[in-house]
């Protein structure tokens, strides 16, 4: 009785493992398509700043040295401020 129940359970487990749906999604980085943009306009500059900020943040989170992490956080904030100023300049 135990052996037949064990085989049934193991068979059902294997069948369930084979039919699982892989829902894990790897996000894409907001990197430009090329290293040299085709045109230089505010939206291209904003996209480059955003990608740089994202990469700096990912790198910063891997570091253990608090001083370096603080410096990178300040640098990321400066890039954010540049992007915001660019928005103000293009509104006019």
C-alpha positions in Angstrom: 0.0 0.0 0.0 2.8 2.5 1.0 4.8 1.7 -2.1 1.9 2.3 -4.5 1.0 5.5 -2.7 4.6 6.7 -2.8 4.9 6.0 -6.5 1.6 7.9 -7.2 2.8 10.9 -5.1 6.2 10.9 -6.8 4.7 10.6 -10.2 2.3 13.5 -9.5 5.1 15.6 -8.2 7.3 15.0 -11.3 4.3 15.8 -13.5 3.6 19.0 -11.7 7.3 20.0 -11.9 7.3 19.4 -15.6 4.2 21.5 -16.2 5.2 24.6 -14.3 5.1 27.9 -16.0 8.2 30.0 -15.8 7.0 33.4 -14.8 10.4 34.9 -13.9 11.0 38.0 -16.0 14.4 39.6 -16.4 14.0 43.4 -16.7 15.7 45.3 -19.4 18.0 48.2 -18.5 17.0 51.5 -19.9 20.2 51.7 -22.0 20.4 53.4 -25.3 20.5 51.1 -28.3 23.9 52.3 -29.4 26.8 53.9 -27.6 26.6 56.9 -29.9 23.1 58.3 -30.2 21.8 59.2 -33.7 20.8 62.6 -32.6 21.4 64.8 -29.5 18.1 66.1 -28.2 16.7 66.4 -24.7 14.9 63.0 -24.7 18.2 61.2 -25.7 20.1 63.1 -23.0 17.5 62.2 -20.4 17.6 58.5 -21.4 21.4 58.5 -21.1 21.2 60.1 -17.7 18.5 57.7 -16.6 20.6 54.7 -17.7 23.7 56.1 -16.0 21.8 56.7 -12.8 20.4 53.2 -12.8 23.8 51.6 -13.4 25.4 53.7 -10.7 22.7 52.7 -8.2 23.1 49.0 -9.1 26.8 49.3 -8.6 26.4 51.3 -5.4 24.2 48.7 -3.7 26.9 46.1 -4.2 29.6 48.0 -2.4 30.4 47.6 1.3 32.4 50.8 1.8 30.0 53.4 3.2 32.2 56.3 2.1 32.2 55.2 -1.5 28.4 54.4 -1.3 27.8 57.9 0.0 29.9 59.5 -2.8 28.0 57.5 -5.5 24.7 58.5 -4.0 25.7 62.1 -4.2 26.8 61.7 -7.8 23.5 60.0 -8.6 21.6 62.9 -7.0 23.7 65.3 -9.1 22.7 63.5 -12.3 19.0 63.7 -11.2 19.4 67.4 -10.7 20.9 67.8 -14.1 18.0 65.9 -15.6 15.5 68.1 -13.8 17.3 71.2 -15.0 17.2 69.9 -18.5 13.4 69.5 -18.1 13.1 73.1 -17.0 15.2 74.3 -19.9 13.1 72.5 -22.5 9.8 73.7 -21.0 10.6 77.3 -22.1 
